[in-house]
Amino acid sequence: MPKREFEEQVKRGIRLLDSRVPNWREKINKDYLNMSSCKNCIVGQVYEEYFYGIEILEIDYRIDEDKDYGFFANWRDSEALKSEWILQLSK
């Protein structure tokens, strides 16, 4: 079940990816989506590695800016964030 608090962050992340990465949705495999993995999270699947992708997107993870886009959550919330991504990608 998605945590509704992630809805706006994920929508913001989708808008950013839509504006910067043509056809990024085609790279996402929902079956392997794991928001705790640098390879299988949204950014990891789009850019092949989380920190590389964050750098390309010019997002500063050191000040938690990645959370503003729904690209990261603490381990307790990673499943809820994953569920929100799947929900938003299904729309």
N, CA, C and O of each residue as an XYZ file, in Angstrom:
364
protein
N       0.852     -1.184      0.000
C       0.000      0.000      0.000
C       0.893      1.242      0.000
O       1.754      1.385      0.868
N       0.694      2.132     -0.961
C       1.535      3.336     -0.987
C       1.227      4.264      0.180
O       0.092      4.349      0.648
N       2.240      4.939      0.624
C       2.070      5.982      1.635
C       1.747      7.254      0.879
O       2.556      7.712      0.072
N       0.608      7.821      1.116
C       0.167      8.969      0.328
C       1.108     10.160      0.469
O       1.084     11.067     -0.363
N       1.927     10.168      1.499
C       2.868     11.278      1.645
C       3.906     11.282      0.522
O       4.551     12.304      0.290
N       4.075     10.171     -0.169
C       5.037     10.091     -1.265
C       4.456     10.524     -2.607
O       5.193     10.654     -3.584
N       3.161     10.745     -2.666
C       2.510     11.040     -3.942
C       3.120     12.256     -4.648
O       3.471     12.170     -5.825
N       3.246     13.360     -3.960
C       3.770     14.579     -4.594
C       5.233     14.432     -4.981
O       5.649     14.913     -6.035
N       6.021     13.766     -4.131
C       7.426     13.573     -4.464
C       7.579     12.735     -5.728
O       8.375     13.070     -6.605
N       6.826     11.657     -5.823
C       6.915     10.786     -6.992
C       6.442     11.527     -8.241
O       7.058     11.400     -9.299
N       5.376     12.285     -8.136
C       4.912     13.070     -9.285
C       5.989     14.069     -9.721
O       6.183     14.288    -10.917
N       6.683     14.669     -8.763
C       7.774     15.600     -9.062
C       8.911     14.857     -9.774
O       9.487     15.373    -10.732
N       9.227     13.663     -9.311
C      10.257     12.839     -9.944
C       9.876     12.449    -11.359
O      10.720     12.457    -12.255
N       8.623     12.110    -11.567
C       8.149     11.764    -12.913
C       8.269     12.959    -13.843
O       8.714     12.820    -14.982
N       7.876     14.132    -13.364
C       7.997     15.340    -14.198
C       9.449     15.627    -14.562
O       9.746     16.000    -15.697
N      10.351     15.454    -13.603
C      11.767     15.684    -13.874
C      12.283     14.696    -14.919
O      12.934     15.096    -15.884
N      11.997     13.423    -14.733
C      12.461     12.424    -15.690
C      11.823     12.639    -17.063
O      12.495     12.499    -18.085
N      10.538     12.976    -17.095
C       9.876     13.261    -18.377
C      10.571     14.400    -19.118
O      10.680     14.369    -20.344
N      11.039     15.398    -18.385
C      11.658     16.566    -19.017
C      13.116     16.324    -19.422
O      13.656     17.050    -20.256
N      13.749     15.315    -18.839
C      15.187     15.125    -19.072
C      15.556     13.843    -19.806
O      16.611     13.778    -20.437
N      14.706     12.825    -19.733
C      15.092     11.512    -20.261
C      13.972     10.950    -21.139
O      13.018     10.360    -20.631
N      14.089     11.132    -22.446
C      13.056     10.585    -23.331
C      12.920      9.065    -23.141
O      13.919      8.355    -23.019
N      11.720      8.598    -23.118
C      11.415      7.158    -23.056
C      11.963      6.457    -21.814
O      12.221      5.254    -21.854
N      12.142      7.178    -20.728
C      12.694      6.560    -19.521
C      11.798      5.464    -18.968
O      12.278      4.512    -18.353
N      10.512      5.598    -19.184
C       9.569      4.599    -18.642
C       9.805      3.215    -19.228
O       9.538      2.206    -18.576
N      10.303      3.166    -20.451
C      10.582      1.885    -21.103
C      11.704      1.121    -20.412
O      11.823     -0.091    -20.588
N      12.517      1.803    -19.641
C      13.635      1.167    -18.945
C      13.242      0.582    -17.592
O      14.016     -0.158    -16.985
N      12.051      0.908    -17.124
C      11.633      0.486    -15.781
C      11.002     -0.904    -15.830
O      10.041     -1.145    -16.561
N      11.561     -1.798    -15.045
C      10.987     -3.124    -14.855
C      10.394     -3.141    -13.455
O      11.121     -3.235    -12.465
N       9.077     -3.049    -13.377
C       8.402     -2.984    -12.079
C       8.639     -4.236    -11.243
O       8.627     -4.170    -10.014
N       8.855     -5.375    -11.898
C       9.094     -6.620    -11.164
C      10.397     -6.577    -10.371
O      10.519     -7.233     -9.337
N      11.358     -5.815    -10.848
C      12.656     -5.714    -10.180
C      12.821     -4.427     -9.383
O      13.858     -4.214     -8.755
N      11.808     -3.570     -9.404
C      11.908     -2.287     -8.718
C      12.169     -2.495     -7.228
O      11.423     -3.190     -6.539
N      13.244     -1.877     -6.753
C      13.639     -1.981     -5.353
C      14.256     -0.643     -4.979
O      15.370     -0.332     -5.401
N      13.555      0.135     -4.204
C      14.002      1.489     -3.879
C      15.180      1.503     -2.905
O      15.700      2.572     -2.586
N      15.607      0.332     -2.427
C      16.790      0.231     -1.570
C      18.026     -0.197     -2.345
O      19.098     -0.367     -1.764
N      17.885     -0.372     -3.641
C      18.972     -0.864     -4.483
C      19.471      0.235     -5.410
O      18.676      0.925     -6.048
N      20.783      0.397     -5.484
C      21.363      1.408     -6.392
C      21.205      1.020     -7.858
O      21.308      1.877     -8.736
N      20.959     -0.245     -8.131
C      20.788     -0.708     -9.516
C      19.317     -0.856     -9.911
O      18.971     -0.661    -11.076
N      18.459     -1.192     -8.969
C      17.072     -1.513     -9.299
C      16.051     -0.483     -8.854
O      14.850     -0.697     -9.014
N      16.511      0.639     -8.293
C      15.582      1.728     -7.974
C      15.225      2.442     -9.281
O      15.754      2.083    -10.333
N      14.361      3.419     -9.237
C      13.976      4.150    -10.450
C      15.201      4.739    -11.141
O      15.419      4.493    -12.328
N      15.995      5.505    -10.421
C      17.168      6.153    -11.014
C      18.182      5.113    -11.478
O      18.795      5.274    -12.533
N      18.362      4.055    -10.705
C      19.285      2.992    -11.084
C      18.878      2.298    -12.367
O      19.729      1.964    -13.190
N      17.586      2.078    -12.546
C      17.126      1.433    -13.780
C      17.248      2.367    -14.981
O      17.513      1.911    -16.093
N      17.061      3.639    -14.771
C      17.158      4.602    -15.886
C      18.618      4.840    -16.264
O      18.953      4.889    -17.447
N      19.481      4.988    -15.270
C      20.879      5.368    -15.513
C      21.886      4.253    -15.231
O      23.092      4.469    -15.356
N      21.420      3.091    -14.861
C      22.234      1.919    -14.546
C      22.899      1.978    -13.182
O      23.425      0.966    -12.719
N      22.893      3.131    -12.522
C      23.456      3.241    -11.172
C      22.936      4.525    -10.550
O      22.953      5.586    -11.173
N      22.478      4.413     -9.320
C      21.825      5.514     -8.625
C      22.674      6.781     -8.555
O      22.226      7.843     -8.986
N      23.879      6.690     -8.025
C      24.682      7.898     -7.807
C      25.100      8.555     -9.122
O      25.215      9.779     -9.197
N      25.325      7.757    -10.144
C      25.611      8.305    -11.464
C      24.392      9.084    -11.970
O      24.535     10.204    -12.461
N      23.221      8.511    -11.856
C      21.996      9.159    -12.311
C      21.690     10.435    -11.554
O      21.302     11.440    -12.150
N      21.863     10.397    -10.253
C      21.624     11.582     -9.426
C      22.563     12.718     -9.849
O      22.164     13.882     -9.894
N      23.807     12.365    -10.156
C      24.768     13.374    -10.609
C      24.334     13.980    -11.945
O      24.374     15.198    -12.119
N      23.925     13.140    -12.876
C      23.471     13.613    -14.192
C      22.239     14.509    -14.035
O      22.115     15.522    -14.723
N      21.339     14.139    -13.138
C      20.123     14.924    -12.904
C      20.389     16.184    -12.078
O      19.497     17.010    -11.883
N      21.619     16.319    -11.598
C      22.032     17.473    -10.794
C      21.220     17.599     -9.504
O      20.756     18.678     -9.135
N      21.068     16.460     -8.839
C      20.353     16.399     -7.569
C      21.371     16.136     -6.468
O      22.199     15.232     -6.581
N      21.308     16.920     -5.415
C      22.257     16.799     -4.322
C      21.678     15.904     -3.230
O      20.852     16.344     -2.430
N      22.110     14.668     -3.204
C      21.608     13.722     -2.206
C      22.108     14.051     -0.802
O      21.516     13.614      0.185
N      23.196     14.820     -0.706
C      23.753     15.141      0.611
C      22.822     16.035      1.421
O      22.901     16.069      2.649
N      21.944     16.758      0.736
C      20.969     17.598      1.447
C      19.549     17.027      1.282
O      18.555     17.739      1.418
N      19.489     15.729      0.986
C      18.215     15.004      0.859
C      17.347     15.492     -0.284
O      16.137     15.269     -0.274
N      17.936     16.150     -1.265
C      17.154     16.610     -2.410
C      16.550     15.436     -3.182
O      15.509     15.584     -3.821
N      17.195     14.276     -3.126
C      16.671     13.098     -3.813
C      15.317     12.672     -3.242
O      14.495     12.101     -3.959
N      15.081     12.945     -1.965
C      13.785     12.634     -1.362
C      12.683     13.517     -1.937
O      11.530     13.095     -2.027
N      13.035     14.743     -2.328
C      12.053     15.665     -2.906
C      11.451     15.142     -4.204
O      10.359     15.551     -4.599
N      12.160     14.243     -4.861
C      11.712     13.678     -6.136
C      11.256     12.223     -6.012
O      10.989     11.568     -7.020
N      11.169     11.730     -4.804
C      10.733     10.352     -4.608
C      11.751      9.333     -5.076
O      11.396      8.199     -5.397
N      13.020      9.730     -5.118
C      14.065      8.813     -5.560
C      14.693      8.055     -4.404
O      15.437      7.099     -4.623
N      14.404      8.468     -3.174
C      15.010      7.818     -2.017
C      14.092      7.930     -0.810
O      13.418      8.941     -0.613
N      14.080      6.881     -0.015
C      13.403      6.890      1.285
C      14.229      6.016      2.213
O      14.991      5.165      1.754
N      14.083      6.218      3.503
C      14.803      5.343      4.421
C      14.293      3.917      4.258
O      13.227      3.696      3.683
N      15.039      2.971      4.753
C      14.713      1.564      4.520
C      13.325      1.182      5.011
O      12.697      0.287      4.444
N      12.831      1.846      6.060
C      11.489      1.522      6.570
C      10.399      1.918      5.590
O       9.333      1.304      5.564
N      10.656      2.936      4.788
C       9.641      3.438      3.863
C       9.872      3.039      2.410
O       9.115      3.448      1.530
N      10.904      2.250      2.149
C      11.229      1.947      0.750
C      10.127      1.155      0.037
O       9.901      1.358     -1.155
N       9.452      0.275      0.734
C       8.358     -0.482      0.097
C       7.172      0.424     -0.217
O       6.539      0.283     -1.264
N       6.874      1.349      0.687
C       5.783      2.296      0.436
C       6.124      3.207     -0.737
O       5.256      3.518     -1.552
N       7.371      3.633     -0.830
C       7.797      4.467     -1.956
C       7.716      3.681     -3.261
O       7.261      4.207     -4.277
N       8.149      2.441     -3.234
C       8.037      1.570     -4.408
C       6.574      1.452     -4.843
O       6.267      1.552     -6.031
N       5.694      1.245     -3.903
C       4.265      1.105     -4.220
C       3.718      2.385     -4.857
O       2.900      2.322     -5.775
N       4.162      3.526     -4.380
C       3.708      4.798     -4.964
C       4.223      4.952     -6.389
O       3.485      5.405     -7.264
N       5.470      4.585     -6.633
C       5.996      4.637     -7.997
C       5.177      3.727     -8.921
O       4.798      4.132    -10.020
N       4.913      2.520     -8.475
C       4.136      1.590     -9.315
C       2.746      2.154     -9.569
O       2.244      2.078    -10.691
N       2.127      2.710     -8.556
C       0.804      3.317     -8.724
C       0.844      4.457     -9.745
O       0.011      4.504    -10.651
N       1.792      5.362     -9.608
C       1.866      6.506    -10.514
C       2.246      6.081    -11.930
O       1.752      6.665    -12.894
N       3.093      5.097    -12.074
C       3.482      4.625    -13.409
C       2.356      3.871    -14.110
O       2.375      3.709    -15.331
N       1.385      3.414    -13.340
C       0.256      2.656    -13.913
C      -0.843      3.591    -14.417
O      -1.785      3.146    -15.072
N      -0.727      4.868    -14.117
C      -1.770      5.833    -14.519
C      -1.590      6.244    -15.958
O      -2.368      7.046    -16.473
